Amino acid sequence: MKKYLTREQTQTAQARAVSFAKNVLEDSNLADDLESLTPEEYADRGGITIANPLERRMTNMANGGNGNNMTKADMQDVCDQVQDILSEAYTPEASREELAPAIGDVLDLLENGPADDTDDTDDDSDDDTDDQG
């Protein structure tokens, strides 16, 4: 099974491996060898694929990792929805409190894919009329 890590996670793993080789194995040659590797070389040696988090999410979605087998059209729809959400939320003067819900929506969309067309949770007009006497 291929392991996917960000570049930062790969660098952290490499630093831990160097430390382990020095302190636990007491093998300074191995530690030096590991330390001399680029993160890409270390990743190749350890069976790691370096990927950015968004790319990993999109690849996971395309491969059915979230329970969906997304088509290219579905992925394009997700990308369009992400762009719409972020474009609507972003203004230079936007506060963290204003941006956080949009970022949450985007992350949910990336993790779970597009919502079903039958989802009517946004339609709360019936609730308003029922409560009024």
ABEGO torsion letter per residue (X at the ends): XBBBBBAAAAAAAAAAAAAAAAAAAGBAAAAAAAAABBAAAAAAAAGBBBBBAAAAAAAAAAAGAAGBBBBAAAAAAAAAAAAAAAAAABBAABBAAAAAAAAAAAAAAAAAEBBBAABAAABAAAAAAAABX
